[in-house]
Amino acid sequence: MVRKTREQVWRELDSIGEDEVRRRLASKPTEVEEPGLIHEWLEQRDRVNSALADTSREIAERKKGLSKNVKRAIGSAALIGVAAVALGFLLARRKR
C-alpha cells in the first residue's frame, strides 16, 4: 500500500467537499483511509470557517459604525455650512 502525503489527501478531500467527507466519515468511520489526516483536514476547515464568520461579523459591525460616522460627518458639515452662511450674512450686513 502506497502512503499518500498530506497534500495529496487534502487535495482529494477538497475535491470531494466537506459535506460529503463528513457524511462518509459518519456512515463508515472504520473504512476510511488516513483517518488522522481527514480529522486534521476537518479541524482546519472548522478553523477557517470560524475565522471567516468572525471576519464577516466584524465587517458587518464596521458597516453599522461607518454609517453612524457618515451621518455624524454630514451633520457636522451641515452645521459648519449653516454657520458659514450666517457669518457671511452678518458680515455683509455690517459692511452696509
MODELLER restraints for C-alpha pairs under 7 A, 6 or more apart:
rsr = mdl.restraints
at = mdl.atoms
rsr.add(forms.Gaussian(group=physical.xy_distance, feature=features.Distance(at['CA:6:A'], at['CA:37:A']), mean=6.64, stdev=0.5))
rsr.add(forms.Gaussian(group=physical.xy_distance, feature=features.Distance(at['CA:10:A'], at['CA:41:A']), mean=6.54, stdev=0.5))
rsr.add(forms.Gaussian(group=physical.xy_distance, feature=features.Distance(at['CA:13:A'], at['CA:21:A']), mean=6.82, stdev=0.5))
rsr.add(forms.Gaussian(group=physical.xy_distance, feature=features.Distance(at['CA:25:A'], at['CA:32:A']), mean=6.75, stdev=0.5))
